[in-house]
């Protein structure tokens, strides 16, 4: 579809000697970089694709209408080849929208706030909800780092504003009579944050004598870099759904996921989602080859296999819960 059309177009140009015979993959990467796509972007797009497939027609239409207000909408649209049918175009725009809160980290129009590289929620505007007039990055909105320790080190407090508080805020806003500008802003953040809180390391951090303020959700836990792979635990888990940046490949990846149980999808309290991820972090992330301390550690085949299985379950569940949230609350 999206990738195939680009490939065919490039091959045609090469055949007709209008383009030098260069790597097709390089063309695809360059094309997908409008805009650049963090799970990593592929995982967020998977969550969005699952959700899109579970939206009712009224909610889908309302969401797509709101996304047109996003300042990146024209970029998303321009990245899709002409000739793409309307339904595929809508889905690809919906997928890209889920990456927006990460993409703006590289946009000079948006500025970091808070301390510790912007990850501390001590900005005076940390909890504001004013729509697209807000050009703060709010990096602390992406996680709820619930601390735990295995060596008795005292636990620090959780940030006052975090993924949980913001999901609550945005859910209330999209169900209210506030402006469409605010609802559009909140929708893109919700699409992203629901994915974030289903990644275990966005909901936990290990506190120890070595890391008294926590290991930043595994970012300080080093891994042996294998063949250019992730060099820290957080990046390893972020990249499990995929690291490529071609939106069209998302639909194929989603077909390999298995539907979540109704018992789990019916749990619509964001605190429950975060508690789930926190327990998975303790049980499945900080285990096996990941011992106490900051490493470096070497992941095993068994660890990678179980991590991959869990990531697929969490991506699917995040997508179905996001759809349920929007179907029931988006006004």
C-alpha positions in Angstrom: 0.0 0.0 0.0 1.8 3.2 1.2 5.3 1.7 1.1 4.6 -0.3 -2.0 3.3 2.7 -3.9 6.5 4.7 -3.0 8.7 1.7 -4.0 6.9 1.4 -7.4 7.2 5.1 -8.0 10.9 5.1 -7.2 11.5 2.0 -9.4 9.7 3.7 -12.3 11.9 6.7 -12.0 15.1 4.6 -12.0 13.8 2.5 -15.0 13.2 5.7 -16.9 16.7 7.1 -15.9 15.1 10.0 -14.1 16.7 9.0 -10.8 20.1 7.6 -10.1 20.0 3.9 -8.9 20.2 4.4 -5.2 18.9 2.4 -2.3 15.1 2.0 -2.2 15.3 1.7 1.6 17.0 5.1 1.8 14.2 6.6 -0.2 11.6 5.0 2.1 13.4 6.3 5.2 13.7 9.8 3.7 10.0 9.8 2.7 8.8 8.6 6.1 10.7 11.4 7.7 7.9 13.8 6.8 7.6 14.1 9.7 10.1 12.0 11.6 8.4 9.3 13.7 9.0 6.7 19.8 7.0 2.5 22.7 9.1 4.0 19.7 6.9 5.6 17.0 6.1 2.3 15.4 4.6 1.0 18.6 2.5 4.1 19.1 1.3 3.8 15.5 0.4 0.2 16.2 -1.7 1.2 19.2 -3.4 3.8 17.1 -4.1 1.3 14.3 -5.7 -1.2 16.7 -7.8 1.6 18.1 -8.8 2.9 14.7 -10.1 -0.6 13.8 -12.3 -0.6 16.9 -13.8 2.9 16.6 -17.4 3.3 15.7 -18.2 5.4 12.6 -19.3 8.5 14.6 -16.3 8.5 16.9 -13.9 7.9 13.9 -15.4 10.9 12.0 -15.3 13.1 15.1 -11.6 12.2 15.9 -10.5 12.8 12.3 -12.3 16.1 12.3 -10.4 17.2 15.4 -7.1 16.0 14.1 -7.4 18.5 11.2 -6.8 21.2 13.8 -3.3 19.8 14.7 -0.5 22.0 13.4 1.1 18.9 11.8 -1.9 17.8 9.9 -0.7 19.1 6.6 2.6 17.3 7.1 0.9 14.0 7.8 -1.3 14.4 4.8 1.6 15.4 2.5 3.5 12.3 3.5 0.8 10.1 2.0 1.2 9.4 -1.7 -1.5 10.7 -4.0 -3.9 8.0 -5.1 -4.2 6.5 -1.6 -7.9 5.8 -1.0 -9.8 7.9 1.6 -10.0 5.1 4.2 -6.3 4.3 4.1 -5.5 8.0 4.2 -7.6 8.5 7.3 -6.0 5.5 9.0 -2.5 6.7 8.2 -3.2 10.2 9.5 -4.7 8.7 12.7 -1.5 6.6 13.2 0.8 9.5 12.7 -1.1 11.6 15.1 -0.3 9.2 17.9 3.4 10.1 17.6 2.9 13.9 17.7 3.9 14.3 21.5 7.2 12.7 20.7 7.8 14.3 17.3 7.6 17.8 18.7 10.6 17.1 20.9 12.7 17.8 17.7 10.6 20.9 16.8 12.3 24.3 17.7 8.8 25.8 18.1 8.4 23.7 21.3 10.5 24.3 24.4 11.5 22.1 27.3 10.1 23.0 30.7 10.8 21.6 34.2 14.1 20.6 35.6 16.3 17.5 35.1 16.2 17.9 31.3 12.5 18.7 31.4 11.5 15.4 33.1 10.6 17.0 36.5 7.1 18.5 36.7 8.1 21.7 38.5 7.2 24.1 35.8 4.6 26.7 36.9 2.5 25.6 33.8 3.0 21.9 34.3 -0.6 21.0 34.6 -2.2 23.5 32.2 -4.6 22.4 29.4 -4.9 25.3 27.0 -4.7 23.6 23.6 -2.3 24.3 20.8 -1.3 27.6 22.3 0.8 25.4 24.7 4.3 25.1 23.3 5.8 23.4 26.3 7.1 19.9 25.8 5.8 18.5 29.1 8.2 15.6 29.0 7.0 14.5 32.5 3.5 13.8 31.1 4.9 10.7 29.3 5.3 8.5 32.4 4.2 7.7 35.9 7.4 6.4 37.4 6.2 4.5 40.4 9.3 3.7 42.5 10.2 0.4 44.1 13.4 -0.9 45.7 15.0 -4.2 46.4 17.6 -3.0 48.8 15.6 -0.8 51.2 16.6 2.6 49.8 14.0 5.2 50.7 11.5 5.9 47.8 11.2 9.4 46.3 7.8 10.9 45.6 6.0 10.5 42.3 5.8 13.7 40.2 2.7 15.8 40.8 1.9 15.9 37.1 2.4 12.7 35.2 0.8 10.4 32.7 -2.0 9.4 35.1 -3.0 12.9 36.0 -3.0 14.0 32.4 -5.0 11.1 31.1 -7.6 12.0 33.7 -7.5 15.7 32.7 -7.7 14.9 28.9 -10.5 12.4 29.3 -12.7 14.9 31.2 -11.9 17.6 28.6 -12.9 15.5 25.5 -16.2 14.6 27.1 -16.9 18.3 28.0 -18.1 21.3 26.1 -14.6 22.9 25.9 -13.2 24.2 22.6 -12.3 21.9 19.7 -8.8 23.3 19.8 -8.4 22.0 23.3 -10.1 18.7 22.4 -7.8 18.2 19.4 -4.7 18.8 21.5 -6.0 16.5 24.2 -6.9 13.8 21.7 -3.4 13.6 20.3 -2.0 13.4 23.8 -4.5 10.7 24.9 -3.7 8.6 21.8 0.0 8.8 22.8 -0.3 8.5 26.6 -2.6 5.5 26.6 0.2 3.7 24.6 2.9 5.0 26.9 1.3 3.7 30.1 1.0 0.2 28.7 4.8 0.1 28.3 6.0 -1.2 31.7 9.0 1.1 32.0 6.8 4.2 31.6 5.2 3.2 34.9 8.1 2.0 37.1 11.6 2.9 38.2 14.0 1.0 40.4 15.5 2.9 43.4 18.7 1.7 44.9 21.8 2.9 46.7 23.3 3.4 43.2 20.2 5.4 42.0 18.6 7.1 45.0 16.3 9.1 42.7 15.5 6.1 40.6 16.9 4.7 37.3 14.6 6.9 35.1 12.4 4.0 34.1 15.4 1.8 33.1 17.2 4.6 31.1 20.2 4.3 33.4 20.3 0.5 33.2 22.9 -0.2 30.5 22.9 -3.1 28.1 25.7 -4.5 26.0 25.1 -3.0 22.6 24.6 -5.9 20.3 25.0 -5.1 16.6 23.9 -1.5 17.0 20.9 -2.5 19.2 19.6 -0.5 22.2 22.2 0.3 24.9 19.8 0.7 27.8 16.8 -1.2 29.2 14.2 1.5 28.5 15.1 1.7 24.8 15.1 -2.1 24.6 11.5 -2.1 25.7 10.4 0.9 23.7 11.7 -0.8 20.5 10.1 -4.2 21.0 7.0 -3.5 18.7 9.4 -2.2 16.0 11.9 0.5 15.2 11.1 1.3 11.5 9.4 4.5 10.5 7.1 3.5 7.6 3.5 4.0 8.7 2.1 1.7 6.1 3.8 -1.3 7.6 1.8 -0.9 10.8 -1.4 -2.5 9.5 0.5 -5.7 8.6 2.1 -5.8 12.1 -1.3 -5.4 13.7 -2.7 -8.4 11.9 -0.2 -10.5 13.9 -1.6 -9.3 17.2 -4.3 -11.3 19.1 -7.5 -9.7 20.4 -7.4 -8.9 24.1 -9.9 -10.5 26.5 -13.1 -8.6 27.1 -12.3 -8.8 30.8 -9.2 -6.8 30.3 -10.5 -4.3 27.8 -13.4 -3.6 30.1 -10.9 -2.2 32.7 -11.1 1.5 31.8 -9.4 3.1 34.9 -6.0 4.6 33.9 -4.7 3.8 37.4 -5.4 0.1 36.8 -3.5 0.3 33.5 -0.5 1.9 35.3 -0.7 -0.6 38.1 -0.6 -3.4 35.6 2.5 -2.0 33.9 4.1 -1.5 37.3 3.6 -5.2 38.2 4.9 -6.3 34.8 8.0 -4.2 35.3 8.8 -5.9 38.6 8.0 -9.4 37.3 9.1 -9.3 33.7 11.5 -6.4 33.1 13.8 -6.3 36.2 14.3 -10.1 36.1 16.6 -12.8 34.8 19.7 -11.2 33.3 18.7 -7.8 34.6 20.2 -7.9 38.1 20.6 -5.1 40.7 22.6 -2.1 39.6 23.0 -0.3 36.4 24.8 -3.0 34.4 25.8 -3.4 31.7 23.7 -6.6 31.3 23.4 -8.9 28.4 19.8 -9.9 27.4 19.2 -13.6 26.8 17.1 -15.2 24.0 14.5 -16.3 26.6 14.3 -12.8 28.0 13.9 -11.3 24.5 11.2 -13.8 23.6 9.1 -13.2 26.7 9.5 -9.4 26.4 8.4 -9.6 22.8 5.3 -11.6 23.7 4.4 -9.2 26.5 4.9 -6.1 24.3 2.4 -7.5 21.7 -0.2 -8.1 24.4 0.3 -4.6 25.8 0.1 -2.9 22.4 -3.1 -4.7 21.5 -4.7 -4.0 24.9 -3.7 -0.3 24.7 -5.3 0.0 21.3 -8.6 -1.6 22.3 -8.8 0.4 25.5 -8.1 3.6 23.6 -10.9 2.8 21.3 -13.3 2.1 24.1 -12.3 5.3 25.8 -12.9 7.4 22.7 -16.1 5.6 21.7 -17.6 6.3 25.1 -16.1 9.7 26.0 -15.2 11.7 22.9 -17.9 14.4 22.6 
